[in-house]
Amino acid sequence: MRKSSYITGLDEILCGGFVGSSSILIAGETGTGKTNLCIQSLFEAAKNGETCTYISLLSESEDKILATLSSFSFFDQDVLDSGKLSIHSIDSDIICKGDFSLFEYINENVLNSSPSRVVIDPVTVLEEIDSTFEERQLRGCELRTFVQNLFFEFEERNIILMVTGEIPETAINISKWSYIADTVLFLEKKLDGNNLQRHMEIIKNRCSGYIPGKHAYTITADGIKLIQQ
């Protein structure tokens, strides 16, 4: 079942929008709009009756997160007050306790509310997570298994999972996160003289076809919008 991304122009290049229960990686370097895209999508989905959750793994306070978002026109305090969109900032202490601790938090505080969409921002923080019981950092194959199991928790509940990652263009095709995610969107910004140009590219879309190439987008007070070519 297809669901709108609620990002102007994105559904078209995804050939219909997000597929339910899929995992979407939004990758790119700092300042490309990864978090903006995710939050904009959640707010608009919540306004249309869905239950959504945003999870920050940066240990930022909810007040700081809201202060950053409140400048955008899609921000709506009523949506937050209604509970249709909840915000969780997972404390570093929970992450430091390891993989089981994080699983437990997500099960008790996120999945129990039966959301239809969840954002984890940024998922790459988990590259340094420890094993709760063995008190050591997860090795390569162990980390991949942990992440795949985490993603499966959302998939089996038919939840659209969006995750962000600061991944450079040179690494996007070989990143473990690109391998695990069903869909990969790469955002980039480049200076052309005095002009800042932004482009979005679909690296893969395991669930469906897509329109290849680099698609221009803007970030304004109304959020992210793809520019029709």
Secondary structure by P-SEA (a helix, b strand, c coil): cccccccccccccccccccccbbbbbcccccccaaaaaaaaaaaaaaacccbbbbbcccccaaaaaaaacccccccaaaaaaccbbbbbccaaaaaacaaaaaaaaaaccccccccbbbccccccccccccccccccccaaaaaaaaaaaaaaaaaaccbbbbbbbccccccccccccccccbbbbbbccccccbbbbbbbccccccbbbbbcbbbbbbcccccccccc
